[in-house]
């Protein structure tokens, strides 16, 4: 996966298996790549928000935090 824009930190937690670590790395890279794609205009905002929703993030809370929704 190409990612020349966003850095992606990796942490290994005590007790974490190598398989769990590898899964977390893949998720971090996927989030970083889709964020870069969104920022470069390669994907639509709804695609980006759908991805975040699938990852368990509350997109309405994120939109509010990003001030996309007027209270």
N, C-alpha and C positions, 0 to 999 in steps of 0.2 A: 504494500500500500504506500503510495507516495504522499509525503507530508513535509513540505518545505516551508510551511508557514507557521504552524503552531507547535510549541514544544509539548511533550506529553510526559509528565513525571511518572515514575514507576516506584511503588513501595512494596516491599515484601514483608508481610505481617507475620509475627511469631505464630507458629502452628499451621501456617498456610502451606498446603501441598503444592508441588510443582505444577500439577494440573490446574489447580485453582488460580495460581499465579499466572500461568499461560492464558487462561480464560480472561482474567482481569486485564492483562496486557492487550489482548485482542479487542476487548470492549473499549479500552482507553484509546487505542489507535482508531477504531471505528468512529468514536465520538469526535476525536480530533479531526479526522478526515472530513466527516460530514459538516463540521463547523467551518472548516476551510472552504469546502464547496459552497456552503451557504454564503459566506462572506465574499467569495469571488463571483457570486451570482450564477453558479452552475446548477443550483437546485432552487425550487420555489420555497417560500417561507412555510407553506403548509406541509411540504415534504419534511422539512427540518423539524417542525413542531410534532409531526406524526412520529418521527424517529425518537424524539425526546420522550413523547408519551409512551411509546413502546418500551423505553428504557426505565419507566417508572417515575418520571418527573411529572409534576403537576404543571401542565402547560399554561393554565390560566394564572397560576401563581407566578410563573416565569414571565408571562406577558405583562402582568401587573408590575413586577419588579423592574422590567425593562421599560415601563411606562407606556406600553402599547395600548392599554385599556384605560380610559379616563374614568376615575371613580365617580 
